[in-house]
Structures are given as C-alpha cells and as structure tokens.
C-alpha cells in the first residue's frame, strides 16, 4: 500500500538556547538565536520517510510561518521528503506567530485544498507539541476540522494495508503502553524518541537547494488568543560549597548526611 503522508512542522528556537526578550517584553530577541525544526516534528519527518521507504508513496512537509521558515522545509527535503508547502501571510514577519486557532484553521484549509487537487493524505503527522509555545492544540484542531481521528503522545507507528488500510499506534502510560488502531486517513501527534532522525547527505542538501517549495497565502481567522507579553521563568541558581579536603571534610560530610535524614 503506497502511502501519502503529510508532516506539519514549526520553526522554533534551538532547544537549550538562552532566550532573551526585547526591552518591552513583547517579543523574543532573536539576534543571537539559532533556529531549527521542533524536535518532536523532526521525529515525525523521519518516521514519514521510514514509512514511505517501507510501503512506497511520498512524504510532504508543510509549515506556516514567515519567509525564514523555508529553511526548515528545505532541511526536510534534504533528508528525504519529496514535496514542501509554505503557508504564509504578510503579518508573519521574522519570528511572529499566530495563535493555535488561526494556525490550525489555515493548515486545515490548506490541507483540504491540496487533497481536493491531489487526493487525500493517508496519514498526517504533527509533533506532540511545539518546542516554543507548547500549546498541544494545533494537531487536535486540524484533525477536528478535517473530521479525522487523532491520538497524541505516539512512540510507535505501524501501518497495515489490509481492508483499506489502518494504523496501529502506541503511546506510553504509567502502566506500560496504550495501543490504538485507527482507520486511515488518520492524524497522529508523535513524541521525540519515536526514532533517531537521520542527518542530511551532501546530495540531499544540494537537492534541497534546487527543490521547488509551493507557496500559499492564508488569511488569519478572527478571534483566538492575544499575546500580552512574555516573561522569562526564574532561573535556578546552583551554589557549590566546599566541605573541606581530606580527613578534615569527614565531620562535615557526616553532618550533611544527617541533615538529609540518611543516617
């Protein structure tokens, strides 16, 4: 069974980077930031490529964002994705962002228009949540608007071709794994650790530079969330205290162990 798979990705600050804000706390100061694909979605891209390698078909990557987000689309092409779609709007400048409601509406409308022209996607993959906003909303909203089942938190995907096609997906629980069987077409939100994403090859990078990226302009829907301001979380301060050296440190260590209730 040849598969048509769509992966929706987002451009986010590189994980682990120190985030600084503008003076008025209205935006992230991006002067010294690197950007990448949200880590959950990197695994979604890799899984789409693996499923196509196993079953045949093609993988498409889609993002909504400013012009800079094309970098993440071309990276996905460099590791094996065939097609790329960039959804944008003049209001998306730099690292500006739409709220989940507007983002999901634009993605769902774009997906519906692509499917009307080329046929339905068998499987649509999202990251469980984005690495920056962490809203857990966009994938669910898109699936709802498209009228398809969705399960989040996925750590294993198996597609079977019998009886029209189905997908078996697993997610971790406190007692082991939950197993879901969904009829295709379906939507899944995957988590980092599902696989180990591959690195692009030199031919892949060269191919990605020449690849055509389809551009679509979407209008934001009214309503939704309004960002008031950003604030940094309080930093955890770690202090190291020397208890002494050699034999002189022994009494202090015993006192510390006693205070911790280990004696």
N, C-alpha and C positions, 0 to 999 in steps of 0.2 A: 504494500500500500504506500504509494508516494504521498508525502506529506507537504502541505503548505503551512509553514509556521511563521508567525509574526512575533517579534520581540520588541517590546516598548522599553526604551532606556531613557535615562536622565543624566545630564551633565552636572556633576557635583564637585565641590572642593575635595582635593585628595585627602583620604582618610588619614588622621593623625596630624594634619596640618594645624598650626596655631591660627585660630580665627580671630581677626581684629575687625572692629567695626568703625564706620565713619564717625566723625565727631558728633553728629546729631543722632546717632544710633538708628538711622533709617535704613541702612544697608550694610552689607559686608564689604570691607575694604579689600579689593582683590589684587592690589598692586603686586604683592609678593606671594600670591597663591597659585598653586598648580591645580589643574582640573582633570577629572577622569570620569569614567562611567561608574555609576553607583555599584558597589561590589556585588550585591545580590543580582543585579542585572548583568554583570559580567558573567556570572554563572548561568544565567538564563540564555545569554548568547551562545556560550559554549554548549549548553545542553541542546539547543536548537540545531547547532551544527552536527553534533553527535547523532541526533535522531535522523537527520537528513542523510548522513553517511550510512546509517543502518537501514533505513527504509526507502531512501530515494526522495526526490522532491526538491524544495528550495526553501531557504530561510530569508526573511525580510526583516530589516531593523527600522524602527520608527522612533523619532523623538520630537518633542515640542520644546522650542527654545529659540534663543537668539542665534545670530549667524555663527557664533563661536561653537555652537553645539554640533556643527557639521564635522568637527574633529572627531567626536565620539562615533558618529556614523561611519566615517572612513576607517576608523580603527576596527569596527566590527567587520567591515568588508575585508580588511587585511588578514583577518583570521578565518574567513570562510563564508561569511554572509554574502548573498548574491545581490540583493536589492536594498536600497535605502530610501527612506522618505523623511523629509524635513518639514515639519509643520511650524509655521512662524506667523508673526504679526508685528507691525511697526512698534507696538507697545513693549515688545520683548527686546530690550536693549541690554547688552552686557549680561549681567547675572540676575536681571529682573525675572520675576516668576509670576505665574498665575496661580490662583488658589485651586485646590483639588477639584472643585465643582466645574470651573471653567476649563481646566486642563482635561478632565475626563470627558466633558461634552465635546471638546474639539477633537480628541483622539477617537471617540466613538463615531463621530460624524465622518472623520477621515477614513476610518476602517470600513465603515459602511459603503462609502463611495468607491474604495478600492475593490471591495468584494463585489459590488454591483457590476464593475467592469471586468474583473478577472476571476471571479468565483470566491467562495468562502474560504477563509483560513481554517484549517483543521484544528489548530492549536494556537492560542495567543498566550504568550508568557510575559509576566511582569516580575519585577523584583518584589519581595515581600513588603518592603517599604523603602523609600529613598533614604540615602545616607545623610541628607541635609535636613529636610523637613520632618521625615519620619511620620507622615500622616496616616499611612496604612489605608488610604481611601481610593486612590485613582483606579487601581485594578478592579476593585469591587464595583465602583460606579460605572466603569466601562462595561464590565460583564453584565451588570443590571440593565444598562441601556440597550445592549445588544441581545438581551434575552438568553444568556448562556450561563451554565453553571460555573462556579469558581470555588476553588479551595486554596487557601493561603498556607504559608509555612512549609512548603513542599521540599523534601530532601531526597526524593527518588521518583523517577518517571519511567513508565513502561507503556508503550503503545502497541495495541494488538489490532490486526487488520480484519479479524473475523466479524461477520454480521454488521457490516457498515462502519466498523472502527470504534475503538474505545481506548481510554487511557486509564491506567492504574497509577495512582499517586499516593505516596506515603509522607506523613509528617510525624515528627517526634511528639510524644506525650510523656506525662510523668510516669506512665507505666510501660512505655515501650514505643510502639508505632501505631498510628491510626492509618487505615488503608481505605482509600476512596476509589470507586470505579465510576467513571464518568463517560457518557456517550459523547462522541465528537459531533460537532465542534464544541470545544470547551476552553476555559481560561484557567490558568494556574499562576499563583504567586509563589516564586521559588526563593529559597534562602541560600545564603553563602554557605559553602560546604557541600552543596549538591554534587560538585565536581571540582576539578582543578583546571581553571581556564588555561588554554594554550597561549603561547606567545606568537606574534606575527612573524612570518618569514620575510626575507628580503623581496622575493617575488610578490608576496601578498601586499607588502607596503607599496610597491610600485603599481600594482593593480589598483589599489585603493585610491591612489592619486589621480588615476585616469577615469575612475568609475563615475557614472552619472548619478547624481542624487536628485530625486524628484522633489520639487518644492511646492508646497501647498500653503496658501494663506488662509488662516482660520480667524473668525471673529469671536472674541470672548463673550460668554453669556453674562447677563446681568445677575447681580446677587452674589452669594457666596461669602467668603471670608475677606476681611480687610486687615492688612498688616498695619499695626500701630507703630511698633518699634521693636528693635532687637536688643537683647542684653546677654552678656557673657555669664555663664554659670560661675559660681565661686570656685576658685582654684584650690585644689587640695595641696596644702603645704606639708612637706615631709621634712622632719628635722632629725638629724643623726646625732646621738650623744655617745661619746666615748666613755665606757665604764672603767677603763684602766687598761693596763697591759700586764701580761704575765700573771704571776701569783697574786698581785695586788688587785686584779679585777675579780677574783673569785668571790669575795664577800658581796660585791655589788651585783654580780650575776645571781647569786642565791637570793638576795633581797628582791630582785626584779622577778624571778620565778615565783617567789612567794606572793608578791603583789598581784601577779597574774592568776593566782589561785591554782598553780600547778604543783604545789607541794602539799 
